[in-house]
Amino acid sequence: MRLFERLKHIRVFRAVIYAIVGLFTFPGLVLFNRIRIEGTENLAGLPHRNVLFVSNHQTYFADVIAFIHIFCAVKWRKQNRLGIPYYLLNPFTNVYFVAAEETMNGSWLSRFFKLAGAVTVKRTWREEGKDIQRHRDENDTQKIDEALGKSWVITFPQGTTKPFAPGRKGTAHIIKNNRPLVVPVVINGFWRAFSKTGLAFKKRGSLLSVRFKPAMNLDYDEPVEQILDQVMEAIEQSRGYMLKGRHHIG
C-alpha cells in the first residue's frame, strides 16, 4: 500500500485517476442533475500553493468530485460552467483533499478515490460509529502542512455531513500554522441528489450549487476560536445562519 501512497503524489498518475473518476461522475452532476456554479472568477490569480478551500459538507465524495470537475474546467478557461468534459484530457491536479482515514478505507471504491490525492487524517471525536476523545495526531497535521506547501487543499471544517454541526479547531490550527489564502465555498443540493456517500442517487433532477467566495481577510494572530468562528460564518454554517434557516422554514 505504501507504493500506492507514493503514486498519488505523482501528478501524471493522479491525472489518470481524475480522468477515470471524472468520466464516471460527470453524468451525475450535469445530465441526471443540474449544477449551478458561481464565483469561479475568485479562483483567478490564486497562487499555486498554500491555498485552503473551506466548505460545508453534504456527502462523503460527491462534494469533492464536483470541486475537482470545476477546477479542471477553470484550468481550461471555463467560467461558472462545466460544459463538455474535454477538460479531463488534461485535468487540474494541483489539489489535495482532507478526508477521514476510516471513510477512505471503507471500500475498494473509496480506496481507489484515495489515490486522487486524499490527505487522510484520524478523527479525534468519532471512530467506527462511536464518540471518542483523543488528541490530534501530529503526523496528520504534518501531512496537511506538506500538502499546503506545494498545492491547494480542500477541507471541511465540520468533519461531518450534518448541517450546522460545529466546526473543528483543527482547521483553525492549520490556518494559524500555515497562513494560507482561505477561500470559502458554500454548497447545496448534494444531500438531496445523492446518498450520504455521494456514490448513489437519491433524487434525480436536483439542483446542485457550488459558490466560491473571495479569499478571506484573516488576522492569523487571532485565537483559534475566533478564526474558526469567521470560517464557519463564511461557509454559512454558523449559529446565525442556522437561526435564519429555521425562521425561513417556519
N, C-alpha and C positions, 0 to 999 in steps of 0.2 A: 504493500500500500504506500510505502514511502516513495516509491518510484512515481506513482500517480500524483502524490502530493507535490513532487518536483515538477512534473509535467504541467500542472495547472499554472505555473509561473512562466511558462513558455508561451508567448503570445500567439505564435502560429498554431500551437495545439489548442489554445483557448478559442481561436478564431474558428476552428473546425467544430468545436463543441457548440459555439454560438450559432453557427450556420445550421447545424442539425436541430438544436432546440428551437431556433427561430422559425424554421420551416414548419415544424410540427405545431407551434403555438400561434403562429400568425392568424390562422382562420378563427381561432377562439377570440382574438382581440378585434378583428376587423370584419369578418364575414358572418360569424354567428352572433356577435355582439357589435356594438358601436363604441368607438373610443374617441373621446374629445381631449385634445392636448392643448395646454395653454402655457405660455411663458418660456418657450424654448429660446427666445431671444436673450433670456437671462443666463444661458449657457455660453453665449458668445464671449470670447476673450478670457474664459476661465483658464488659470494655469493648468499645466499637465499633471501637477502633483499637489498634495495637501489640500484637497477639496473634499469636504464631508457633506454628503447629502443626508438630511434627516427627514424622515417621513413617518406618517401614521401607517398602520399595518392592518391589512384585512384578510390576506391569505398567506400561506407559507411561501408559495413560489410565484404565483401569477403577478404579484406586485413587482417583484424584482425582474421578472421576464419582460414586463411592459417597459420598465426603465431601460433595459438593455436594447430593446427594439427602438426606443426613442433616441437613445444616444447614437445608435448606428445610423438612424435616419438623419439626425442632425449632422453627423460626420459627412453625409452625402448632400448637405446643404438643404435639407427639407425643413421647413418651419411649421411646427404645430400640426404635423400630419405624418402618417407613415407611407401611404400610397403603396405602390408595387414594391415588394421587399427585395429588390435587387441589391439593396444595401448589405444584404447578408453575404454577398460575394467578397466584400472586404469590410468586415464588421469592426466596430469600435471595441477594443479590448483593454483600454486603459482604465479599467474599473474593477474593483473587488466589492463584495458584499458581505456584511457580517451576518452570521446565522448561528443558531444553536446547534451544537455538536450532536445532540440527541436527535434533532429533526433531520439533519443532513445524513445521518447514518441509519435512518429509519427504513429505507427500502433501496432496491437496486437503482430505481429511477432517481431518487434523491442523491445517492452516491454519484451517479453519473453527472447530475447537475452541479454537484460539488466541484467537479473538475472545471467548471466555467469560471471559477475564481472565488469560491467561498472562503471567508476567514472564519473558521469555526471557533466558537467560544463555549465554555461551560456556563450554564445558567447558575446564578447564585441563589435563586429563590425557588426553583422548581426542577424536579427531576423525576422521570417516569410517572408523571401524573400526580406527584405528591409535593406538598410545600416543604421546602428545606431552607436552611440558612447556612451559607458558607461564604468565606471571603473571596474576593476577586482573585482569579489566577493571574499572577504577574506575566506568565507566558502568553496568556490571551491578550493582555494589554500590549505586550511587545509585538505580537503579530499584527495588531491593528496599526500600531505606530509605524511598523515597517511598511505596511501596505500604503499608508498615507504618505510615507516618504518618497514613494515612486508613482503613485496613481491617485485616482479618485476612489472614494469609498462610500458605499451606501450603508446606512444603519437605521434601525428602527428603535428609537429610544424607549418605547413601551415594552418591547420584547414579547409582545403578545398581540393576537388579533382582536382582543376585546376592546371595543371603542371606549375612549376616555379613561383607560387604565392609566395609573400614574407612571411617569417616566422614571427610568433607572439612572442613578447618579453616574454610572459608568460612562455614559455618553458625555456628561459634563466634564468628567475627568479627562477623557480623550481630547476634548476641546481645549481644556486648560493646558494640557501637556504639549499639544502639537500646534496650537494656534492656527487652525486651518480656516479657509474660507468655508463658511457654513451656509449651505443652500437648502432652505426648507421646501418640502414637497407635500402637497395635500392630495390624497387620492380618494376616490369614492366609487361605488358601484361594483367593486370586485367581490365583496361579500355576497352580493345579490346574484351575480352571474356564476360564481364558481364555488366549489366545495371549500372547506377550510384549508385543504392542502393547496388548492388552486390548480389541481390537475384533472378535475372532473367538472362538468357543467351542472349547475343548479337551475338556472333560468336563462334561456337564450333570448336574444333581443334586448339585453340590458345595456344601459348607457354606462360606460366606464369613463371616468375622468381622472386626468393627471395634470396637476397645476404646479409649475415651478415658480417659486417666488424669487425676488432678488436676494443676493447674499446678505446675511445678517450683519448688522453693525454691532459687534460684541466687544465688551471690555473683558479681556481674558484674565484680568486680575481680580475680577469679582468672585465671590464664593461660588462653589459648585451649585449650591441650591438656587442662587439667582440666575446662573447661566441656564440651568435646567428649566426653570420657570419660563425664561424667554424662549427657549426651544419649543416647549410644549405649547406656548401661545402661538408661535409661528406656524406650527403644524396643525393648529386649531383643535388641540386636544386638551386644552386647559379647562379648569372648572367653569370659567366664564362661558366658554363655548358649549360646554355640556348643559348649562342652565339655559342658554339661548335655544339649544336644540329642544329641550323639554318644553320650553314656553311655546316654541313654534308648533310642536306636535299637539300640545294642548289647545 
